[in-house]
Structures are given as C-alpha cells and as structure tokens.
Amino acid sequence: MEQLRQKYSDRDVAFVPVYVREPHAGEHGFTEYRKHESFEHKLAYAEELIKIKDLETPVAVDGMDEAVHAILGDLPNVVYVVDKAGTIVYKAPWLDAAKVDRVLAQLVSADDPSRPVWPTIETKHLSSAI
C-alpha cells in the first residue's frame, strides 16, 4: 500500500487504512500479541504496525466495538476505492496492489487526461497485507 500511496501522492488520491484487531493474537507465530484489552492497548499495536510496515500514511484505529469494521464488511483486509462522487468503484476482500493500481490509474487518468498514469505495480513484489 505504501508504494501505491507514493505513486499517487501528487494526484487527488487519499489512502485510509483502518486498524481493527490482531487477527492471529496468541496463535503460533504471534504468541507475543494478545487480544486488545483497552483502546490504549489497541493504539500501541497500531503504532507498532506503522513502524513495522514503515507507513507514512495516517492509520485510523477502529474503536473497541469495531463498528467501522462492521460497516465496511467485517473482512480481514477489505479494500474499497471510492471516486470523487462517492461511488464505490472497486471492492475486494483482500488488498491486491496491482488491481488497485489499475483502478486508480484509470480514475486519475480520466480525471486529468493531460496527465495519464499507467499501472506499474506488480503484486508479486508486494506483501498483500497492509
């Protein structure tokens, strides 16, 4: 996602990742992570994610009730692309950077035909997780 954010940083595109919960808290490979015990605990994990993934994009943190996550479809890594009119033009249950790149390239090129953008991101080189 950070590669996409950088690519479209000079265009009218905003990225809003939402941190919801640790999906594998306590499981093998994630034993140091627990289910969130408080909102402060959740914020600390979100801050750790930002550091690990070296994100420059601000990350929204859902409340303890996960109301935003429920509204967005309760999927583990759901992705929406919304155009300027507020219409959802792309939705997927998992981030596929190459597909999002194609959708964004088409949108920004149509928005400003004098500055076309071509898809350049290949999923095989990116982690699909935020």
N, CA, C and O atoms as CSV, one atom per row, in Angstrom:
chain,resi,resn,atom,element,x,y,z
A,1,MET,N,N,0.810,-1.189,0.000
A,1,MET,CA,C,0.000,0.000,0.000
A,1,MET,C,C,0.860,1.262,0.000
A,1,MET,O,O,0.509,2.255,-0.638
A,2,GLU,N,N,1.954,1.225,0.695
A,2,GLU,CA,C,2.813,2.415,0.767
A,2,GLU,C,C,3.351,2.770,-0.618
A,2,GLU,O,O,3.498,3.948,-0.946
A,3,GLN,N,N,3.643,1.756,-1.426
A,3,GLN,CA,C,4.107,2.020,-2.794
A,3,GLN,C,C,3.015,2.727,-3.605
A,3,GLN,O,O,3.304,3.647,-4.371
A,4,LEU,N,N,1.781,2.301,-3.436
A,4,LEU,CA,C,0.664,2.956,-4.123
A,4,LEU,C,C,0.512,4.400,-3.641
A,4,LEU,O,O,0.333,5.312,-4.448
A,5,ARG,N,N,0.585,4.600,-2.336
A,5,ARG,CA,C,0.460,5.952,-1.792
A,5,ARG,C,C,1.524,6.861,-2.381
A,5,ARG,O,O,1.228,7.995,-2.757
A,6,GLN,N,N,2.750,6.384,-2.466
A,6,GLN,CA,C,3.837,7.192,-3.029
A,6,GLN,C,C,3.596,7.484,-4.507
A,6,GLN,O,O,3.805,8.605,-4.971
A,7,LYS,N,N,3.158,6.471,-5.234
A,7,LYS,CA,C,2.936,6.646,-6.671
A,7,LYS,C,C,1.878,7.721,-6.945
A,7,LYS,O,O,2.024,8.505,-7.883
A,8,TYR,N,N,0.828,7.762,-6.144
A,8,TYR,CA,C,-0.282,8.681,-6.390
A,8,TYR,C,C,-0.252,9.909,-5.486
A,8,TYR,O,O,-1.257,10.608,-5.358
A,9,SER,N,N,0.879,10.173,-4.867
A,9,SER,CA,C,0.966,11.280,-3.908
A,9,SER,C,C,0.756,12.656,-4.545
A,9,SER,O,O,0.358,13.595,-3.857
A,10,ASP,N,N,1.017,12.787,-5.839
A,10,ASP,CA,C,0.833,14.089,-6.490
A,10,ASP,C,C,-0.534,14.194,-7.175
A,10,ASP,O,O,-0.800,15.150,-7.903
A,11,ARG,N,N,-1.388,13.207,-6.935
A,11,ARG,CA,C,-2.738,13.212,-7.502
A,11,ARG,C,C,-3.746,13.337,-6.367
A,11,ARG,O,O,-3.383,13.240,-5.194
A,12,ASP,N,N,-4.972,13.546,-6.704
A,12,ASP,CA,C,-6.033,13.734,-5.716
A,12,ASP,C,C,-6.532,12.371,-5.218
A,12,ASP,O,O,-7.679,11.990,-5.451
A,13,VAL,N,N,-5.637,11.644,-4.524
A,13,VAL,CA,C,-5.937,10.301,-4.034
A,13,VAL,C,C,-5.581,10.257,-2.553
A,13,VAL,O,O,-4.519,10.730,-2.149
A,14,ALA,N,N,-6.465,9.690,-1.753
A,14,ALA,CA,C,-6.208,9.544,-0.319
A,14,ALA,C,C,-6.293,8.069,0.055
A,14,ALA,O,O,-7.149,7.341,-0.448
A,15,PHE,N,N,-5.417,7.644,0.924
A,15,PHE,CA,C,-5.416,6.279,1.437
A,15,PHE,C,C,-5.761,6.338,2.920
A,15,PHE,O,O,-5.193,7.134,3.667
A,16,VAL,N,N,-6.698,5.489,3.339
A,16,VAL,CA,C,-7.116,5.486,4.738
A,16,VAL,C,C,-7.153,4.035,5.243
A,16,VAL,O,O,-8.205,3.396,5.233
A,17,PRO,N,N,-6.008,3.530,5.680
A,17,PRO,CA,C,-6.033,2.189,6.281
A,17,PRO,C,C,-6.697,2.263,7.655
A,17,PRO,O,O,-6.530,3.238,8.387
A,18,VAL,N,N,-7.448,1.224,7.989
A,18,VAL,CA,C,-8.135,1.168,9.281
A,18,VAL,C,C,-7.610,-0.046,10.042
A,18,VAL,O,O,-7.757,-1.183,9.596
A,19,TYR,N,N,-6.999,0.211,11.195
A,19,TYR,CA,C,-6.523,-0.871,12.053
A,19,TYR,C,C,-7.694,-1.331,12.909
A,19,TYR,O,O,-8.336,-0.530,13.589
A,20,VAL,N,N,-7.964,-2.634,12.865
A,20,VAL,CA,C,-9.122,-3.174,13.563
A,20,VAL,C,C,-8.717,-4.034,14.753
A,20,VAL,O,O,-9.069,-3.733,15.893
A,21,ARG,N,N,-7.974,-5.109,14.481
A,21,ARG,CA,C,-7.562,-6.027,15.542
A,21,ARG,C,C,-6.426,-6.907,15.071
A,21,ARG,O,O,-6.099,-6.943,13.884
A,22,GLU,N,N,-5.833,-7.608,16.005
A,22,GLU,CA,C,-4.818,-8.605,15.676
A,22,GLU,C,C,-5.550,-9.887,15.299
A,22,GLU,O,O,-6.153,-10.524,16.163
A,23,PRO,N,N,-5.509,-10.279,14.026
A,23,PRO,CA,C,-6.310,-11.430,13.595
A,23,PRO,C,C,-5.815,-12.773,14.131
A,23,PRO,O,O,-6.587,-13.729,14.201
A,24,HIS,N,N,-4.554,-12.857,14.506
A,24,HIS,CA,C,-3.995,-14.143,14.958
A,24,HIS,C,C,-3.406,-14.037,16.358
A,24,HIS,O,O,-2.460,-14.748,16.697
A,25,ALA,N,N,-3.963,-13.156,17.162
A,25,ALA,CA,C,-3.428,-12.921,18.511
A,25,ALA,C,C,-3.307,-14.235,19.288
A,25,ALA,O,O,-4.261,-15.004,19.403
A,26,GLY,N,N,-2.101,-14.464,19.815
A,26,GLY,CA,C,-1.843,-15.644,20.631
A,26,GLY,C,C,-1.583,-16.922,19.866
A,26,GLY,O,O,-1.196,-17.925,20.465
A,27,GLU,N,N,-1.785,-16.917,18.556
A,27,GLU,CA,C,-1.585,-18.122,17.760
A,27,GLU,C,C,-0.097,-18.331,17.468
A,27,GLU,O,O,0.722,-17.442,17.698
A,28,HIS,N,N,0.234,-19.504,16.965
A,28,HIS,CA,C,1.610,-19.837,16.602
A,28,HIS,C,C,2.181,-18.751,15.688
A,28,HIS,O,O,1.574,-18.393,14.679
A,29,GLY,N,N,3.341,-18.241,16.050
A,29,GLY,CA,C,3.970,-17.175,15.282
A,29,GLY,C,C,3.563,-15.785,15.739
A,29,GLY,O,O,4.189,-14.796,15.358
A,30,PHE,N,N,2.515,-15.702,16.556
A,30,PHE,CA,C,2.019,-14.412,17.040
A,30,PHE,C,C,1.770,-14.459,18.548
A,30,PHE,O,O,0.909,-13.747,19.064
A,31,THR,N,N,2.522,-15.293,19.238
A,31,THR,CA,C,2.270,-15.514,20.669
A,31,THR,C,C,2.520,-14.271,21.513
A,31,THR,O,O,1.996,-14.174,22.623
A,32,GLU,N,N,3.311,-13.315,21.015
A,32,GLU,CA,C,3.565,-12.096,21.796
A,32,GLU,C,C,2.418,-11.099,21.726
A,32,GLU,O,O,2.408,-10.110,22.459
A,33,TYR,N,N,1.445,-11.354,20.844
A,33,TYR,CA,C,0.304,-10.451,20.697
A,33,TYR,C,C,-0.929,-11.039,21.378
A,33,TYR,O,O,-1.245,-12.218,21.224
A,34,ARG,N,N,-1.620,-10.180,22.138
A,34,ARG,CA,C,-2.845,-10.581,22.830
A,34,ARG,C,C,-4.019,-9.842,22.202
A,34,ARG,O,O,-3.842,-8.868,21.471
A,35,LYS,N,N,-5.213,-10.323,22.500
A,35,LYS,CA,C,-6.397,-9.567,22.098
A,35,LYS,C,C,-6.351,-8.232,22.835
A,35,LYS,O,O,-5.856,-8.158,23.960
A,36,HIS,N,N,-6.858,-7.195,22.215
A,36,HIS,CA,C,-6.822,-5.863,22.824
A,36,HIS,C,C,-7.612,-5.842,24.127
A,36,HIS,O,O,-8.748,-6.311,24.200
A,37,GLU,N,N,-6.983,-5.290,25.140
A,37,GLU,CA,C,-7.608,-5.204,26.451
A,37,GLU,C,C,-8.173,-3.810,26.719
A,37,GLU,O,O,-9.003,-3.632,27.611
A,38,SER,N,N,-7.723,-2.830,25.947
A,38,SER,CA,C,-8.196,-1.449,26.092
A,38,SER,C,C,-7.901,-0.718,24.781
A,38,SER,O,O,-7.170,-1.222,23.929
A,39,PHE,N,N,-8.474,0.460,24.635
A,39,PHE,CA,C,-8.198,1.236,23.429
A,39,PHE,C,C,-6.729,1.660,23.385
A,39,PHE,O,O,-6.141,1.723,22.305
A,40,GLU,N,N,-6.133,1.948,24.536
A,40,GLU,CA,C,-4.715,2.317,24.591
A,40,GLU,C,C,-3.843,1.152,24.123
A,40,GLU,O,O,-2.849,1.355,23.425
A,41,HIS,N,N,-4.215,-0.055,24.506
A,41,HIS,CA,C,-3.512,-1.267,24.073
A,41,HIS,C,C,-3.608,-1.397,22.549
A,41,HIS,O,O,-2.624,-1.707,21.877
A,42,LYS,N,N,-4.790,-1.158,22.029
A,42,LYS,CA,C,-5.026,-1.221,20.586
A,42,LYS,C,C,-4.187,-0.168,19.855
A,42,LYS,O,O,-3.593,-0.460,18.817
A,43,LEU,N,N,-4.138,1.044,20.390
A,43,LEU,CA,C,-3.324,2.105,19.790
A,43,LEU,C,C,-1.849,1.716,19.754
A,43,LEU,O,O,-1.157,1.983,18.771
A,44,ALA,N,N,-1.377,1.093,20.812
A,44,ALA,CA,C,0.031,0.672,20.864
A,44,ALA,C,C,0.330,-0.338,19.764
A,44,ALA,O,O,1.380,-0.260,19.125
A,45,TYR,N,N,-0.570,-1.277,19.535
A,45,TYR,CA,C,-0.369,-2.250,18.461
A,45,TYR,C,C,-0.424,-1.573,17.090
A,45,TYR,O,O,0.349,-1.918,16.196
A,46,ALA,N,N,-1.329,-0.618,16.925
A,46,ALA,CA,C,-1.414,0.113,15.653
A,46,ALA,C,C,-0.121,0.876,15.400
A,46,ALA,O,O,0.372,0.902,14.273
A,47,GLU,N,N,0.431,1.497,16.435
A,47,GLU,CA,C,1.699,2.219,16.292
A,47,GLU,C,C,2.831,1.261,15.929
A,47,GLU,O,O,3.704,1.607,15.134
A,48,GLU,N,N,2.822,0.075,16.498
A,48,GLU,CA,C,3.843,-0.923,16.152
A,48,GLU,C,C,3.715,-1.340,14.687
A,48,GLU,O,O,4.720,-1.495,13.994
A,49,LEU,N,N,2.486,-1.522,14.220
A,49,LEU,CA,C,2.255,-1.868,12.815
A,49,LEU,C,C,2.811,-0.783,11.899
A,49,LEU,O,O,3.458,-1.083,10.896
A,50,ILE,N,N,2.558,0.470,12.243
A,50,ILE,CA,C,3.049,1.596,11.441
A,50,ILE,C,C,4.572,1.553,11.345
A,50,ILE,O,O,5.135,1.789,10.276
A,51,LYS,N,N,5.235,1.256,12.450
A,51,LYS,CA,C,6.702,1.165,12.449
A,51,LYS,C,C,7.182,-0.026,11.634
A,51,LYS,O,O,8.093,0.111,10.818
A,52,ILE,N,N,6.576,-1.203,11.844
A,52,ILE,CA,C,6.993,-2.422,11.143
A,52,ILE,C,C,6.851,-2.259,9.632
A,52,ILE,O,O,7.744,-2.638,8.873
A,53,LYS,N,N,5.732,-1.697,9.204
A,53,LYS,CA,C,5.457,-1.534,7.769
A,53,LYS,C,C,6.011,-0.223,7.215
A,53,LYS,O,O,5.885,0.045,6.020
A,54,ASP,N,N,6.625,0.598,8.073
A,54,ASP,CA,C,7.207,1.877,7.662
A,54,ASP,C,C,6.191,2.729,6.899
A,54,ASP,O,O,6.479,3.258,5.825
A,55,LEU,N,N,4.995,2.848,7.482
A,55,LEU,CA,C,3.910,3.588,6.843
A,55,LEU,C,C,4.043,5.077,7.083
A,55,LEU,O,O,4.327,5.516,8.197
A,56,GLU,N,N,3.836,5.848,6.034
A,56,GLU,CA,C,3.755,7.298,6.154
A,56,GLU,C,C,2.302,7.750,6.119
A,56,GLU,O,O,1.988,8.889,6.464
A,57,THR,N,N,1.428,6.858,5.704
A,57,THR,CA,C,0.007,7.136,5.642
A,57,THR,C,C,-0.578,7.124,7.047
A,57,THR,O,O,-0.311,6.197,7.812
A,58,PRO,N,N,-1.366,8.125,7.404
A,58,PRO,CA,C,-2.031,8.064,8.711
A,58,PRO,C,C,-2.946,6.835,8.770
A,58,PRO,O,O,-3.600,6.502,7.781
A,59,VAL,N,N,-2.993,6.175,9.900
A,59,VAL,CA,C,-3.808,4.980,10.079
A,59,VAL,C,C,-4.936,5.297,11.058
A,59,VAL,O,O,-4.694,5.751,12.176
A,60,ALA,N,N,-6.165,5.052,10.625
A,60,ALA,CA,C,-7.311,5.205,11.514
A,60,ALA,C,C,-7.402,3.951,12.383
A,60,ALA,O,O,-7.143,2.844,11.910
A,61,VAL,N,N,-7.765,4.123,13.639
A,61,VAL,CA,C,-7.893,2.992,14.548
A,61,VAL,C,C,-9.358,2.866,14.938
A,61,VAL,O,O,-9.942,3.780,15.520
A,62,ASP,N,N,-9.940,1.720,14.609
A,62,ASP,CA,C,-11.336,1.465,14.926
A,62,ASP,C,C,-11.510,1.365,16.441
A,62,ASP,O,O,-10.569,1.016,17.155
A,63,GLY,N,N,-12.682,1.662,16.916
A,63,GLY,CA,C,-12.965,1.573,18.348
A,63,GLY,C,C,-12.989,0.133,18.828
A,63,GLY,O,O,-12.925,-0.800,18.028
A,64,MET,N,N,-13.079,-0.035,20.108
A,64,MET,CA,C,-13.105,-1.372,20.682
A,64,MET,C,C,-14.319,-2.170,20.207
A,64,MET,O,O,-14.276,-3.400,20.173
A,65,ASP,N,N,-15.400,-1.482,19.842
A,65,ASP,CA,C,-16.597,-2.167,19.357
A,65,ASP,C,C,-16.490,-2.570,17.887
A,65,ASP,O,O,-17.360,-3.273,17.373
A,66,GLU,N,N,-15.432,-2.129,17.210
A,66,GLU,CA,C,-15.173,-2.433,15.792
A,66,GLU,C,C,-16.354,-2.065,14.895
A,66,GLU,O,O,-16.661,-2.779,13.941
A,67,ALA,N,N,-17.002,-0.968,15.200
A,67,ALA,CA,C,-18.171,-0.520,14.439
A,67,ALA,C,C,-17.815,-0.183,12.993
A,67,ALA,O,O,-18.571,-0.516,12.079
A,68,VAL,N,N,-16.678,0.470,12.775
A,68,VAL,CA,C,-16.264,0.818,11.404
A,68,VAL,C,C,-16.009,-0.459,10.606
A,68,VAL,O,O,-16.424,-0.569,9.453
A,69,HIS,N,N,-15.337,-1.405,11.211
A,69,HIS,CA,C,-15.061,-2.674,10.546
A,69,HIS,C,C,-16.363,-3.372,10.149
A,69,HIS,O,O,-16.457,-3.921,9.051
A,70,ALA,N,N,-17.348,-3.359,11.013
A,70,ALA,CA,C,-18.638,-3.980,10.704
A,70,ALA,C,C,-19.298,-3.285,9.516
A,70,ALA,O,O,-19.854,-3.946,8.639
A,71,ILE,N,N,-19.239,-1.962,9.487
A,71,ILE,CA,C,-19.832,-1.200,8.382
A,71,ILE,C,C,-19.131,-1.515,7.064
A,71,ILE,O,O,-19.776,-1.590,6.018
A,72,LEU,N,N,-17.810,-1.699,7.111
A,72,LEU,CA,C,-17.030,-1.950,5.901
A,72,LEU,C,C,-17.127,-3.388,5.410
A,72,LEU,O,O,-16.624,-3.698,4.330
A,73,GLY,N,N,-17.747,-4.256,6.159
A,73,GLY,CA,C,-17.953,-5.616,5.678
A,73,GLY,C,C,-17.328,-6.697,6.528
A,73,GLY,O,O,-17.458,-7.877,6.203
A,74,ASP,N,N,-16.653,-6.339,7.608
A,74,ASP,CA,C,-16.116,-7.316,8.559
A,74,ASP,C,C,-15.156,-8.324,7.912
A,74,ASP,O,O,-15.040,-9.458,8.378
A,75,LEU,N,N,-14.480,-7.917,6.856
A,75,LEU,CA,C,-13.495,-8.774,6.197
A,75,LEU,C,C,-12.107,-8.454,6.747
A,75,LEU,O,O,-11.895,-7.362,7.274
A,76,PRO,N,N,-11.157,-9.388,6.634
A,76,PRO,CA,C,-9.851,-9.189,7.279
A,76,PRO,C,C,-9.002,-8.071,6.700
A,76,PRO,O,O,-8.257,-7.434,7.445
A,77,ASN,N,N,-9.081,-7.808,5.419
A,77,ASN,CA,C,-8.217,-6.809,4.788
A,77,ASN,C,C,-8.951,-6.179,3.603
A,77,ASN,O,O,-8.394,-6.043,2.513
A,78,VAL,N,N,-10.197,-5.800,3.833
A,78,VAL,CA,C,-11.059,-5.281,2.778
A,78,VAL,C,C,-10.493,-3.987,2.193
A,78,VAL,O,O,-9.896,-3.173,2.898
A,79,VAL,N,N,-10.696,-3.822,0.892
A,79,VAL,CA,C,-10.213,-2.642,0.178
A,79,VAL,C,C,-11.371,-2.047,-0.612
A,79,VAL,O,O,-12.099,-2.752,-1.310
A,80,TYR,N,N,-11.521,-0.743,-0.484
A,80,TYR,CA,C,-12.505,-0.002,-1.271
A,80,TYR,C,C,-11.766,1.098,-2.022
A,80,TYR,O,O,-10.841,1.712,-1.489
A,81,VAL,N,N,-12.182,1.343,-3.264
A,81,VAL,CA,C,-11.758,2.533,-3.991
A,81,VAL,C,C,-13.045,3.304,-4.262
A,81,VAL,O,O,-13.990,2.790,-4.860
A,82,VAL,N,N,-13.049,4.548,-3.804
A,82,VAL,CA,C,-14.223,5.402,-3.924
A,82,VAL,C,C,-13.844,6.595,-4.788
A,82,VAL,O,O,-12.829,7.249,-4.549
A,83,ASP,N,N,-14.665,6.873,-5.793
A,83,ASP,CA,C,-14.345,8.002,-6.667
A,83,ASP,C,C,-14.786,9.313,-6.025
A,83,ASP,O,O,-15.343,9.322,-4.927
A,84,LYS,N,N,-14.531,10.421,-6.723
A,84,LYS,CA,C,-14.831,11.749,-6.174
A,84,LYS,C,C,-16.317,11.974,-5.927
A,84,LYS,O,O,-16.688,12.801,-5.093
A,85,ALA,N,N,-17.159,11.256,-6.634
A,85,ALA,CA,C,-18.603,11.393,-6.453
A,85,ALA,C,C,-19.098,10.567,-5.260
A,85,ALA,O,O,-20.276,10.620,-4.906
A,86,GLY,N,N,-18.185,9.805,-4.645
A,86,GLY,CA,C,-18.559,8.978,-3.504
A,86,GLY,C,C,-19.061,7.596,-3.882
A,86,GLY,O,O,-19.620,6.880,-3.051
A,87,THR,N,N,-18.859,7.225,-5.136
A,87,THR,CA,C,-19.294,5.924,-5.623
A,87,THR,C,C,-18.185,4.896,-5.428
A,87,THR,O,O,-17.029,5.146,-5.768
A,88,ILE,N,N,-18.542,3.750,-4.884
A,88,ILE,CA,C,-17.557,2.662,-4.758
A,88,ILE,C,C,-17.338,2.091,-6.152
A,88,ILE,O,O,-18.261,1.552,-6.762
A,89,VAL,N,N,-16.113,2.210,-6.652
A,89,VAL,CA,C,-15.798,1.729,-7.992
A,89,VAL,C,C,-15.000,0.419,-7.958
A,89,VAL,O,O,-14.809,-0.230,-8.986
A,90,TYR,N,N,-14.546,0.050,-6.777
A,90,TYR,CA,C,-13.803,-1.207,-6.627
A,90,TYR,C,C,-13.894,-1.643,-5.177
A,90,TYR,O,O,-13.740,-0.833,-4.262
A,91,LYS,N,N,-14.145,-2.928,-4.975
A,91,LYS,CA,C,-14.162,-3.507,-3.636
A,91,LYS,C,C,-13.580,-4.905,-3.732
A,91,LYS,O,O,-13.889,-5.658,-4.656
A,92,ALA,N,N,-12.734,-5.245,-2.768
A,92,ALA,CA,C,-12.146,-6.581,-2.737
A,92,ALA,C,C,-11.959,-7.009,-1.283
A,92,ALA,O,O,-11.762,-6.168,-0.406
A,93,PRO,N,N,-12.020,-8.306,-1.030
A,93,PRO,CA,C,-11.856,-8.782,0.341
A,93,PRO,C,C,-10.406,-8.773,0.816
A,93,PRO,O,O,-10.137,-8.998,1.997
A,94,TRP,N,N,-9.473,-8.515,-0.097
A,94,TRP,CA,C,-8.058,-8.540,0.244
A,94,TRP,C,C,-7.315,-7.564,-0.659
A,94,TRP,O,O,-7.668,-7.407,-1.827
A,95,LEU,N,N,-6.293,-6.912,-0.128
A,95,LEU,CA,C,-5.526,-5.947,-0.908
A,95,LEU,C,C,-4.696,-6.651,-1.974
A,95,LEU,O,O,-3.819,-7.456,-1.663
A,96,ASP,N,N,-4.979,-6.341,-3.219
A,96,ASP,CA,C,-4.165,-6.767,-4.354
A,96,ASP,C,C,-3.675,-5.465,-4.984
A,96,ASP,O,O,-4.412,-4.801,-5.713
A,97,ALA,N,N,-2.425,-5.109,-4.695
A,97,ALA,CA,C,-1.880,-3.813,-5.096
A,97,ALA,C,C,-1.952,-3.588,-6.602
A,97,ALA,O,O,-2.218,-2.471,-7.044
A,98,ALA,N,N,-1.720,-4.626,-7.392
A,98,ALA,CA,C,-1.750,-4.470,-8.849
A,98,ALA,C,C,-3.154,-4.110,-9.334
A,98,ALA,O,O,-3.306,-3.268,-10.218
A,99,LYS,N,N,-4.173,-4.738,-8.765
A,99,LYS,CA,C,-5.552,-4.420,-9.163
A,99,LYS,C,C,-5.939,-3.010,-8.735
A,99,LYS,O,O,-6.565,-2.277,-9.501
A,100,VAL,N,N,-5.572,-2.629,-7.523
A,100,VAL,CA,C,-5.868,-1.272,-7.056
A,100,VAL,C,C,-5.133,-0.255,-7.917
A,100,VAL,O,O,-5.685,0.799,-8.234
A,101,ASP,N,N,-3.908,-0.554,-8.295
A,101,ASP,CA,C,-3.133,0.335,-9.171
A,101,ASP,C,C,-3.857,0.533,-10.497
A,101,ASP,O,O,-3.936,1.657,-10.994
A,102,ARG,N,N,-4.383,-0.533,-11.072
A,102,ARG,CA,C,-5.098,-0.416,-12.353
A,102,ARG,C,C,-6.330,0.480,-12.205
A,102,ARG,O,O,-6.588,1.329,-13.058
A,103,VAL,N,N,-7.081,0.292,-11.137
A,103,VAL,CA,C,-8.287,1.099,-10.914
A,103,VAL,C,C,-7.918,2.567,-10.705
A,103,VAL,O,O,-8.532,3.455,-11.296
A,104,LEU,N,N,-6.915,2.819,-9.863
A,104,LEU,CA,C,-6.505,4.203,-9.598
A,104,LEU,C,C,-5.942,4.871,-10.853
A,104,LEU,O,O,-6.223,6.041,-11.111
A,105,ALA,N,N,-5.157,4.140,-11.627
A,105,ALA,CA,C,-4.589,4.706,-12.859
A,105,ALA,C,C,-5.707,5.145,-13.798
A,105,ALA,O,O,-5.640,6.216,-14.402
A,106,GLN,N,N,-6.715,4.321,-13.912
A,106,GLN,CA,C,-7.849,4.661,-14.784
A,106,GLN,C,C,-8.594,5.891,-14.249
A,106,GLN,O,O,-8.951,6.783,-15.019
A,107,LEU,N,N,-8.824,5.936,-12.947
A,107,LEU,CA,C,-9.550,7.068,-12.362
A,107,LEU,C,C,-8.798,8.389,-12.513
A,107,LEU,O,O,-9.372,9.387,-12.947
A,108,VAL,N,N,-7.519,8.393,-12.155
A,108,VAL,CA,C,-6.788,9.664,-12.203
A,108,VAL,C,C,-6.515,10.089,-13.643
A,108,VAL,O,O,-6.442,11.284,-13.927
A,109,SER,N,N,-6.366,9.136,-14.545
A,109,SER,CA,C,-6.174,9.490,-15.956
A,109,SER,C,C,-7.444,10.097,-16.534
A,109,SER,O,O,-7.381,11.038,-17.326
A,110,ALA,N,N,-8.595,9.563,-16.140
A,110,ALA,CA,C,-9.870,10.126,-16.606
A,110,ALA,C,C,-10.107,11.500,-15.973
A,110,ALA,O,O,-10.688,12.385,-16.601
A,111,ASP,N,N,-9.660,11.671,-14.741
A,111,ASP,CA,C,-9.828,12.939,-14.036
A,111,ASP,C,C,-9.000,14.051,-14.670
A,111,ASP,O,O,-9.441,15.199,-14.732
A,112,ASP,N,N,-7.803,13.716,-15.138
A,112,ASP,CA,C,-6.917,14.699,-15.764
A,112,ASP,C,C,-6.221,14.034,-16.958
A,112,ASP,O,O,-5.092,13.558,-16.835
A,113,PRO,N,N,-6.905,14.003,-18.126
A,113,PRO,CA,C,-6.351,13.329,-19.302
A,113,PRO,C,C,-5.010,13.892,-19.771
A,113,PRO,O,O,-4.287,13.225,-20.511
A,114,SER,N,N,-4.675,15.094,-19.355
A,114,SER,CA,C,-3.388,15.671,-19.752
A,114,SER,C,C,-2.234,15.036,-18.976
A,114,SER,O,O,-1.072,15.209,-19.346
A,115,ARG,N,N,-2.543,14.306,-17.908
A,115,ARG,CA,C,-1.517,13.650,-17.090
A,115,ARG,C,C,-1.884,12.181,-16.868
A,115,ARG,O,O,-2.176,11.781,-15.741
A,116,PRO,N,N,-1.871,11.377,-17.931
A,116,PRO,CA,C,-2.267,9.973,-17.765
A,116,PRO,C,C,-1.272,9.211,-16.883
A,116,PRO,O,O,-0.090,9.545,-16.809
A,117,VAL,N,N,-1.793,8.183,-16.222
A,117,VAL,CA,C,-0.991,7.312,-15.367
A,117,VAL,C,C,-1.217,5.880,-15.835
A,117,VAL,O,O,-2.332,5.501,-16.191
A,118,TRP,N,N,-0.147,5.091,-15.832
A,118,TRP,CA,C,-0.244,3.691,-16.219
A,118,TRP,C,C,0.034,2.807,-15.016
A,118,TRP,O,O,0.852,3.149,-14.163
A,119,PRO,N,N,-0.643,1.680,-14.951
A,119,PRO,CA,C,-0.368,0.736,-13.855
A,119,PRO,C,C,1.073,0.245,-13.943
A,119,PRO,O,O,1.545,-0.121,-15.019
A,120,THR,N,N,1.758,0.239,-12.828
A,120,THR,CA,C,3.160,-0.189,-12.817
A,120,THR,C,C,3.486,-1.134,-11.668
A,120,THR,O,O,4.586,-1.684,-11.610
A,121,ILE,N,N,2.552,-1.324,-10.767
A,121,ILE,CA,C,2.832,-2.126,-9.582
A,121,ILE,C,C,2.452,-3.574,-9.824
A,121,ILE,O,O,1.363,-3.865,-10.318
A,122,GLU,N,N,3.342,-4.470,-9.478
A,122,GLU,CA,C,3.103,-5.899,-9.623
A,122,GLU,C,C,2.927,-6.500,-8.241
A,122,GLU,O,O,3.760,-6.302,-7.357
A,123,THR,N,N,1.849,-7.226,-8.062
A,123,THR,CA,C,1.541,-7.816,-6.758
A,123,THR,C,C,2.620,-8.750,-6.280
A,123,THR,O,O,2.890,-8.797,-5.080
A,124,LYS,N,N,3.251,-9.496,-7.162
A,124,LYS,CA,C,4.220,-10.492,-6.718
A,124,LYS,C,C,5.405,-9.870,-5.965
A,124,LYS,O,O,6.143,-10.580,-5.282
A,125,HIS,N,N,5.589,-8.564,-6.085
A,125,HIS,CA,C,6.688,-7.893,-5.399
A,125,HIS,C,C,6.272,-7.232,-4.095
A,125,HIS,O,O,7.106,-6.675,-3.380
A,126,LEU,N,N,4.971,-7.294,-3.784
A,126,LEU,CA,C,4.463,-6.634,-2.601
A,126,LEU,C,C,3.776,-7.626,-1.679
A,126,LEU,O,O,3.199,-8.616,-2.128
A,127,SER,N,N,3.845,-7.353,-0.408
A,127,SER,CA,C,3.040,-8.103,0.543
A,127,SER,C,C,1.609,-7.642,0.375
A,127,SER,O,O,1.356,-6.452,0.190
A,128,SER,N,N,0.675,-8.569,0.438
A,128,SER,CA,C,-0.720,-8.188,0.254
A,128,SER,C,C,-1.320,-7.583,1.510
A,128,SER,O,O,-2.403,-7.000,1.457
A,129,ALA,N,N,-0.642,-7.708,2.624
A,129,ALA,CA,C,-1.181,-7.132,3.859
A,129,ALA,C,C,-0.803,-5.662,3.956
A,129,ALA,O,O,0.154,-5.206,3.331
A,130,ILE,N,N,-1.567,-4.940,4.745
A,130,ILE,CA,C,-1.278,-3.522,4.931
A,130,ILE,C,C,0.129,-3.393,5.425
A,130,ILE,O,O,0.602,-2.280,5.656
